[in-house]
Amino acid sequence: MGLKDQKELFNNMKQHVQEACIQHNLDVMRNITEHPPALLLMIYKQVKEKSPQLAAFNKDWATQAMIQQFAKNRKYNTCKKEAGIAAERANLVCALEEQDEDKEQAENTKDFAL
């Protein structure tokens, strides 16, 4: 894109892409080719209005690349978060099962002592 020395401009464009994706409810779990063309056109249009520099790139390739990167990162973070929640839930279930076993064992010991 030729923006190596213009990090602030690049970050602003990236932010505009992210905002447009969120505003138009882009499903990050789907491949970009699976989205309706009308949805992508709305995103491209909104991004071009906020970042006219992106209009210079043939066939919106730069905007598309930014959308794909946003979706990839969001999907990764969502999956990572869900995996963490699942692991925490599994640990809680194991802890509860151990408590139940300990309680049952204590009751059996109590019954045996009587």
N, C-alpha and C positions, 0 to 999 in steps of 0.2 A: 504494500500500500504506500510505501515511501514516507512513512510517518515516524521513522526511527527517532528523529530529533524533536518530535512534536507529541510527546507523551500525553500532555493535557488534552490536546485536540482528540487524540485517539481514545482516551478514556471517556471524553464527553460523547463521542460517537457510539462507543460501546454502551454507555449508559442509556442513550436514546434507543438503541436496539433492544436492550433489556426491558426498558419501560414499555415499548411497543408490544413486545412479546407477552408481557404480563397483562397489559391492558386488553389485548385481543385474545387472552386465554389460550395461548399456544400450548398444546399438550406436549410436554418435553419427553414423555415416554414414547412418543411416536417419531418415526423417521421423518425428516423434512419433506421427503417426496410423498408421504402419506397424507399430508395436510391439503385441504382444499386450496387450489390456486388463488381463489378470491381472498382467503384469509392471508396468505402470504403477500398478495398485492396490497392489501390494506396496511400490513406491517411495513412493507417497502415504502409505500407512499408517506406514511407518518414519519418514518425515519428520514426520508429525503427532505421533508419539510423542516425538520429540526436540525438536520445535518446535511446541508446542500452539497457538501464536498463528496458525499457518497454517490451522488447522481452521476459523477464523472466516470464511475466504474461500469464497464460494459456488462449488460445483462444482470446487474445487481450482484455480481459475484462477491464483492466485499461484504455487502449487507448479509448475503446468504451465509458466508463463512462465519460472520459474527453471530448470526442466529444459531447456526449449528454448534458453535462453541458454547454459547449460552445454554442451549438445550442439553448438551453433553455434561456440562458442569452441574447444572441444576439436577439432572437425572442422577448423576453420581452422588451428589450430596443427599438427595432424597433417599436413594437406596442405602447409603451408608447410615443415615439416621434411622431408617426402618430396621436395618440389621442390628443396630445398637439397641433399639427398643425391644426387638425380638430376643436378643441375648439377655437383656435385663429381665424380661418377663420369664424366660426359661430359668434364670437363677432364682427368681422369687418362687416359682413353682417348686423347684428342687428344695428350697429352704422350707417351704410349707410342708412338703412331703416328709422331710426329715423331722420336723416338729411333730407331725402326726404320728410318725413311727416312734419317736421318743415318748410321746404321750401314751401311746398304746402299750409300749414296752413297760412304762412305769405302772400302768394299770394292771398289766399281767403280773408284774412283780408284786404289786400290792395284794392282788387276789391270791397269789401263791403264798404270801406271808400269813394270810388270815387262815 
